[in-house]
Amino acid sequence: MRLQQIQNGALANLPMAASACAYGSVLGVLAAQKDVSWLELLAMNVSVFAGSAQFVMVDMWGPHLPVLEMVFAVMVINLRYLLIGASLNPVFQGASLPQKSMIMHLVADENWAVTMAAHRRCTATIWFLLGGGLCLFCVWSFGTLFGHRLGTLVRNPEAWALDFAFTAVFTALAVSLWRGKTDLLPWTGVALLAIMAETLLPGKWYIVIGGVGGALLPLLQKEQPHDISG
């Protein structure tokens, strides 16, 4: 039963995994150009496994690693996983702490979105989530390491539109989660918050502010004013 659920999760994430492989190869190319070794990139995949955070790490890579700044930047970008983990609480019901810890390490934006969509159909389990995570991890690692090998050949990833793959996959995720007019107000509010934060604040704080706004605005939307007239 568990094996079947893991397989179902992996199969459900294959379309997203294809995109992850594409922009993973871009990361590999950039890593090679930054003199990140093949083993260092592999270790980054295993220990971090977060696409946006790994792009930032590679961008900050240099002869003298700014370790503290790098750790802080990754922490800020990955703060959204606090919200992602909270949203997965119904799926994790009954799971032990070791199971939760293992599976959360393999949670990415893609298999989270696929799992939440399955949860609405009452077909999501922790093993479904795990299957998606394993699928994405394997494909992501293959893409990054393959791109690293090609790094000396591909000097201009933008010419092949590979830099757009990261944007395309998250656009597809957003579209798949759209539920209709009820999402219009919170989504618009989140977009405005993120744009304002990106304009006014340095670094990647717009990710955190947008994520927190995305969690709070629907709650405010559900609040109904009390009638105190009579």
ZIDA-V185943 format. One line per field, one symbol per residue. burial: # if it has 24 or more other C-alpha atoms within 12 Angstrom, else .. A space follows every 10 residues. Layout:
burial=???
//
This chain:
burial=.....#.### ####.##### ########## ####.###.# ##.##..### ########## #........# ..######## #..##..#.. ##.......# ..######## #########. ...####### ########## ########## #..#..#... .##.##..## ..#...#... .....##.## ..##...... ...####### #####.#... ..........
//
